[in-house]
Amino acid sequence: MIHYKTKEEIELVRESSLLVSAAIAEVAKVLKAGMTTKQADAIAEEFIRDNKGIPSFKNYNGFPFACCISVNDAVVHGFPTEIALKEGDVVSVDVGVYKNSFHGDSAYTFAIGSVPDETKKLMRVTKESLWKGIEKALPGNRMGDIAFAVQEHAEKLNKYGVVRELVGHGIGRSLHEDPQVPNYGKRGTGIKLQEGLVIAIEPMINMGKKEVFHDEDGWTIRTKDRLTAVHYEHTVCVKKGEADVLSSFTEIERVEKANPYLDSSYN
């Protein structure tokens, strides 16, 4: 069942989503080679709780951390670890917040130190594909229009692998609600989009093939060919004229550019 949101509920989702964005920005301030993803997870959790939020992911189906932090060939659901980040690592930070009875969800991928041009291109194209999908989140369009826009940009035009096993989702009082939001599909198919539908659009794009597998920790999803994967995500409300993006990359991108230990030249 799809739960369409009232204007008041949308604002509560926005509040949670903007706290997610602020938490990711806090992590971006200190991300560098030598720190561990467990340290990054602790920073995000403390910031969320200090701002009267609850980390949505912690204890969700047994997941033991506040953030999913996925490095290099890890696509999503990465376990924070004690392994130090190193120059050239690509790090996706995926965060959820529960506040005032509603969830927000967003993800951003960072480059630690200098990364190859081919990695920069993957990051740029994945972020572009997110915005291509968001542009289609309009009343009267179909879910397949969002899916097709992401797939066409990432796969058809740029020859990357679009993950099939993992999709975006509705979000609100529950972290994962109907409907599913795939990153591949046909235009004009799927449910008709209506105002008040709040969804998390999250392209998960692989440098190589689309195939993935579960790591032995039972959570981390990795690329089968062990090539790099990139992940960006926004919480979005379907709205006439232009989709309403409830999360934000503005502060994250500002901090990313200001941090000398991150490579923001892909933007």
ZAMAR-374057 format. One record per residue (C-alpha): x, y, z. Coordinates in nm, 4 decimals. Example, Ala and Ser with C-alpha at 12.3 -4.5 7.8 and 13.67 -1.06 7.14 Angstrom:
<fikols>
[[1.2300,-0.4500,0.7800]]
[[1.3670,-0.1060,0.7140]]
</fikols>
This chain:
<fikols>
[[0.0000,0.0000,0.0000]]
[[0.1278,0.3463,-0.0953]]
[[0.0976,0.6180,0.1704]]
[[0.0646,0.9605,0.0091]]
[[0.1827,1.2413,0.2365]]
[[0.0023,1.5579,0.3422]]
[[0.1822,1.8938,0.3213]]
[[0.2478,1.8759,0.6952]]
[[0.3905,1.5263,0.6705]]
[[0.6120,1.6264,0.3781]]
[[0.7648,1.9003,0.5930]]
[[0.8400,1.6468,0.8667]]
[[1.0102,1.4200,0.6125]]
[[1.2059,1.7242,0.4929]]
[[1.3229,1.7955,0.8490]]
[[1.4504,1.4392,0.8881]]
[[1.6065,1.4418,0.5402]]
[[1.7908,1.7691,0.6021]]
[[1.9292,1.6268,0.9270]]
[[2.0592,1.3344,0.7204]]
[[2.2279,1.5798,0.4842]]
[[2.3800,1.7717,0.7751]]
[[2.5123,1.4477,0.9280]]
[[2.6790,1.3498,0.5996]]
[[2.8327,1.6987,0.5822]]
[[2.9725,1.6505,0.9347]]
[[3.1421,1.3323,0.8163]]
[[3.2701,1.5097,0.5034]]
[[3.4467,1.7691,0.7197]]
[[3.6847,1.5073,0.8604]]
[[3.7028,1.2350,0.5950]]
[[4.0617,1.1638,0.4967]]
[[4.3128,0.8862,0.4508]]
[[4.4006,0.7257,0.7844]]
[[4.0614,0.7525,0.9516]]
[[3.8364,0.4486,0.9802]]
[[3.4784,0.4120,0.8653]]
[[3.3855,0.3207,1.2238]]
[[3.5076,0.6651,1.3286]]
[[3.2965,0.8218,1.0546]]
[[2.9939,0.6223,1.1707]]
[[3.0399,0.7417,1.5305]]
[[3.0602,1.1061,1.4182]]
[[2.7354,1.0772,1.2225]]
[[2.5516,0.9001,1.5054]]
[[2.6589,1.1542,1.7663]]
[[2.5526,1.4438,1.5414]]
[[2.2122,1.2868,1.4705]]
[[2.1413,1.2225,1.8389]]
[[2.2654,1.5701,1.9401]]
[[2.0017,1.7079,1.7021]]
[[1.7210,1.5011,1.8558]]
[[1.7138,1.2409,1.5811]]
[[1.7499,0.8632,1.5873]]
[[1.9685,0.6784,1.3325]]
[[1.7157,0.4906,1.1171]]
[[1.9554,0.2139,1.0209]]
[[2.0783,0.1198,1.3684]]
[[1.9250,-0.2163,1.4644]]
[[1.7120,-0.2145,1.1462]]
[[1.6730,-0.5865,1.0753]]
[[1.9782,-0.6344,1.2951]]
[[2.2109,-0.3847,1.1232]]
[[2.4447,-0.2731,1.4042]]
[[2.5539,0.0733,1.2852]]
[[2.4111,0.4208,1.2243]]
[[2.5491,0.4436,0.8696]]
[[2.6078,0.2170,0.5752]]
[[2.9609,0.3062,0.4618]]
[[3.0673,0.1289,0.1447]]
[[3.4252,0.1466,0.0121]]
[[3.5425,0.0865,-0.3459]]
[[3.3801,-0.2372,-0.4743]]
[[3.1175,-0.2273,-0.1966]]
[[2.7977,-0.1003,-0.3601]]
[[2.5756,-0.0463,-0.0548]]
[[2.5061,-0.1670,0.3020]]
[[2.8749,-0.1592,0.3905]]
[[2.9720,-0.2348,0.7508]]
[[3.1812,0.0384,0.9153]]
[[3.5160,-0.1166,1.0092]]
[[3.8471,-0.0456,1.1829]]
[[4.0275,-0.0519,0.8462]]
[[4.1900,0.2848,0.7736]]
[[4.0874,0.4622,0.4562]]
[[4.3645,0.5215,0.2053]]
[[4.4428,0.7531,-0.0842]]
[[4.2297,0.6684,-0.3863]]
[[3.9449,0.5064,-0.1928]]
[[3.5882,0.5781,-0.3006]]
[[3.3514,0.5962,-0.0023]]
[[2.9710,0.5985,-0.0058]]
[[2.8100,0.7306,0.3133]]
[[2.4417,0.6320,0.3370]]
[[2.2469,0.7693,0.6336]]
[[1.8885,0.7560,0.7600]]
[[1.7268,0.9642,1.0336]]
[[1.4022,0.9123,1.2251]]
[[1.2601,1.2269,1.3814]]
[[0.9064,1.3425,1.4641]]
[[0.7684,1.0059,1.3480]]
[[0.9162,1.0296,0.9954]]
[[1.2301,0.9017,0.8233]]
[[1.4718,1.0730,0.5866]]
[[1.7336,0.8974,0.3730]]
[[2.0246,1.0153,0.1590]]
[[2.3661,0.9003,0.0385]]
[[2.6763,1.0641,-0.1045]]
[[2.9988,0.9213,-0.2456]]
[[3.3386,1.0786,-0.1718]]
[[3.6850,1.0356,-0.3227]]
[[3.9707,1.0161,-0.0702]]
[[4.2737,1.1982,-0.2046]]
[[4.3344,1.1926,-0.5774]]
[[4.1446,0.9365,-0.7870]]
[[4.1803,0.8394,-1.1549]]
[[3.9831,1.0215,-1.4216]]
[[3.7774,0.7079,-1.4893]]
[[3.6629,0.7097,-1.1256]]
[[3.5777,1.0789,-1.1427]]
[[3.3670,1.0119,-1.4499]]
[[3.1769,0.7301,-1.2739]]
[[3.1038,0.9610,-0.9808]]
[[2.9911,1.2447,-1.2063]]
[[2.7703,1.0238,-1.4238]]
[[2.6084,0.8554,-1.1220]]
[[2.5214,1.1910,-0.9664]]
[[2.3898,1.3104,-1.3041]]
[[2.1766,0.9973,-1.3352]]
[[2.0201,1.0746,-0.9968]]
[[1.9165,1.4187,-1.1206]]
[[1.7891,1.2699,-1.4479]]
[[1.5617,1.0465,-1.2416]]
[[1.4493,1.3303,-1.0152]]
[[1.3479,1.5352,-1.3222]]
[[1.0892,1.2662,-1.4020]]
[[0.9309,1.2634,-1.0533]]
[[0.6270,1.4578,-1.1748]]
[[0.2530,1.3880,-1.1467]]
[[0.1233,1.1895,-1.4440]]
[[0.4579,1.0279,-1.5210]]
[[0.5162,0.6603,-1.4453]]
[[0.7725,0.4965,-1.2196]]
[[0.9294,0.3519,-1.5329]]
[[1.0059,0.7055,-1.6523]]
[[1.2305,0.7613,-1.3503]]
[[1.3889,0.4186,-1.3929]]
[[1.4473,0.4660,-1.7662]]
[[1.6066,0.8089,-1.7173]]
[[1.8612,0.6676,-1.4700]]
[[1.9371,0.3602,-1.6810]]
[[1.9655,0.5479,-2.0098]]
[[2.2214,0.7930,-1.8725]]
[[2.4321,0.5437,-1.6778]]
[[2.4067,0.2308,-1.8909]]
[[2.3121,0.3198,-2.2469]]
[[2.5053,0.6454,-2.2801]]
[[2.8015,0.5708,-2.0500]]
[[2.8249,0.1886,-2.0535]]
[[2.8212,0.1358,-1.6768]]
[[2.6512,-0.1466,-1.4894]]
[[2.3184,-0.0591,-1.3265]]
[[2.2520,-0.2832,-1.0249]]
[[1.9241,-0.4758,-1.0571]]
[[1.8961,-0.6458,-0.7170]]
[[1.8718,-0.3216,-0.5180]]
[[1.6248,-0.0382,-0.5691]]
[[1.5032,0.2875,-0.4211]]
[[1.1844,0.2955,-0.2177]]
[[0.8972,0.4883,-0.0700]]
[[0.9728,0.6487,0.2646]]
[[0.7751,0.8115,0.5462]]
[[0.6619,0.6682,0.8774]]
[[0.8547,0.3549,0.7740]]
[[1.2086,0.3582,0.6378]]
[[1.1092,0.1380,0.3458]]
[[0.7581,0.1770,0.2082]]
[[0.5899,0.0993,-0.1207]]
[[0.6567,0.1574,-0.4029]]
[[0.9921,0.0230,-0.5159]]
[[1.1968,0.2662,-0.7274]]
[[1.4210,0.0704,-0.9672]]
[[1.7107,0.2252,-1.1583]]
[[1.6246,0.0368,-1.4769]]
[[1.3041,-0.0024,-1.6724]]
[[1.0837,0.1112,-1.9596]]
[[0.9238,0.4494,-2.0083]]
[[0.5487,0.4569,-1.9589]]
[[0.5403,0.1510,-1.7308]]
[[0.4803,0.1093,-1.3579]]
[[0.2561,0.3031,-1.1247]]
[[0.1369,0.6513,-1.2158]]
[[0.3081,0.9151,-1.0022]]
[[0.0858,1.1406,-0.7918]]
[[0.1491,1.4470,-0.5780]]
[[0.2317,1.3540,-0.2212]]
[[0.4326,1.0450,-0.3160]]
[[0.7646,1.0561,-0.1278]]
[[1.0400,0.8295,-0.2567]]
[[1.4114,0.7706,-0.2175]]
[[1.5772,0.7692,-0.5597]]
[[1.9209,0.6087,-0.5367]]
[[2.1243,0.5071,-0.8415]]
[[2.3780,0.2337,-0.7595]]
[[2.6142,0.2278,-1.0554]]
[[2.9112,-0.0021,-1.1170]]
[[3.2254,0.0768,-1.3140]]
[[3.2030,-0.2669,-1.4761]]
[[2.9300,-0.5294,-1.4887]]
[[2.5948,-0.4993,-1.3121]]
[[2.6267,-0.8258,-1.1154]]
[[2.6741,-0.8145,-0.7370]]
[[2.7082,-1.0554,-0.4432]]
[[2.6635,-1.0588,-0.0654]]
[[2.9831,-1.0374,0.1390]]
[[3.0335,-1.2871,0.4214]]
[[2.9162,-1.0302,0.6790]]
[[2.5660,-1.0873,0.5402]]
[[2.5084,-0.7188,0.4637]]
[[2.7730,-0.5641,0.2392]]
[[2.6866,-0.5877,-0.1318]]
[[2.9922,-0.5978,-0.3599]]
[[3.0450,-0.5896,-0.7345]]
[[3.1073,-0.9362,-0.8716]]
[[3.3987,-0.8146,-1.0855]]
[[3.5351,-0.6215,-0.7824]]
[[3.5402,-0.2927,-0.9751]]
[[3.4364,0.0347,-0.8117]]
[[3.0725,0.1221,-0.7441]]
[[2.9169,0.4626,-0.6708]]
[[2.5933,0.5548,-0.4928]]
[[2.4014,0.8826,-0.4567]]
[[2.0542,0.9197,-0.3050]]
[[1.7940,1.1890,-0.2445]]
[[1.4559,1.1791,-0.0711]]
[[1.2123,1.3365,-0.3179]]
[[0.8438,1.4339,-0.3234]]
[[0.6485,1.4166,-0.6480]]
[[0.5199,1.7663,-0.7212]]
[[0.3687,1.9569,-1.0124]]
[[0.6130,2.1584,-1.2167]]
[[0.9296,2.0335,-1.0484]]
[[1.0029,1.7543,-0.8016]]
[[1.0598,1.8701,-0.4435]]
[[1.3982,1.7420,-0.3229]]
[[1.3657,1.7046,0.0539]]
[[1.7297,1.6202,0.1266]]
[[2.0165,1.8433,0.0111]]
[[2.3689,1.8121,-0.1280]]
[[2.4443,2.1862,-0.0992]]
[[2.6311,2.1816,0.2328]]
[[2.7872,1.8431,0.1590]]
[[2.9324,1.9723,-0.1685]]
[[3.0565,2.2910,0.0007]]
[[3.2360,2.0913,0.2706]]
[[3.3649,1.8406,0.0155]]
[[3.5235,2.1241,-0.1826]]
[[3.6721,2.2798,0.1332]]
[[3.8269,1.9544,0.2608]]
[[4.1797,1.9316,0.1105]]
[[4.1819,1.5561,0.1652]]
[[3.8857,1.4967,-0.0696]]
[[3.8875,1.5114,-0.4493]]
[[3.5894,1.7194,-0.5606]]
[[3.7163,1.7854,-0.9126]]
[[3.4698,1.5336,-1.0629]]
[[3.1815,1.7812,-1.0193]]
</fikols>
